């Protein structure tokens, strides 16, 4: 847990405000030069079937270890049905076309929803996602690399827990054809994950987050 905390902070801290930011420029003005730094702000995207409160409760021990970090948890905007998991909150509506293909719908509305969250509850330094939420966070990174996000959606790093590459052909193609250079990332892969296998979770690293130089 301590190693994970260190890895996450290594991705976040380079983008945090420098120590003493906002402090008085000269001594003797009654303000300490060690004035509190603005917390690093992270938008947290739950996985399929999770609410913001569920995701918050599952990250309690991690949040306790990360000092001066504020997490903003939001609910996915839609409800969809997974053939083996059942019905639950989702970042997009989807239907299974084949073993390796899933057709997404209304994801453009989800992107608009996320843009509104950045406007009303931001700014955010980074985005953290679990499972389906990590897939969305990875796609946000891809879209930011292509300068294809609305202006309010600006961030510098992502934390991807059990993420995966989309099975929707359109979004999968975009993901696999893009190398993300503007965004720092940390990838956490569950070796015994029964839902998102390590092989599928590793796939999101290639090629978007694995640079060739």
Steps between C-alpha positions, in 0.01 A plus 500: 500500500785739580670423168175561312452831679852604401440406136174694487656806655794483258252547216307776675757712681687634196178678407409630845559867582855565622564519877418843634273588209279789594719602795612858558787607276680678784546422867340707774152513350350266757464211253720193529712416198382143556138581424285198426522373145176438314415130520552290191149450363397171340180408320403142591306289247336180636478174313188342350230444762669728753369824642722784613437402863598137435823605332573743782457229764726257312783757482494602866837352599669642191360848559623498859856443379492779245536829684392829348307323223130571443287242319178598325281193445225511237230255393498360146212661305330192353361160592582205278482120520798265491419144395690341790511777763146633462368856494694789644627854465714545192709759316336397172223278374619185326390185325704188422554441129745209521754342733751778440271787400269720704309789347493818710236770484453840668868531591498847344242594765728356768786719376272804520402398853867474600562843345221644714654339809834667420319833463286477814727305736850541356774575435661156523868415481435135422241230435476168684290215364415142593414236236251668262588834659869431426411424139328840482797672668732342243277623217497849652882487483486391135256779414705756687808389306305572182369834634148363456357579843289805591714781651388440862644146497865555588709264713860378527491140622284188528489210746353191331387213722409182306448697183439351156500596135151558352335219304299751301679506158496880460639581844738204499652615170548852637660363815740265321608763247594766756811540712438703814789736570332789681366296793686318780345167597506230765348159417387261773423147378333231710679168454197305626230727352214278383321773302784684323781252440862619536545437126208726410604762753855503364364564151406856593873572538569418137547713308335809660720526810813315391725740317736383231796719599 
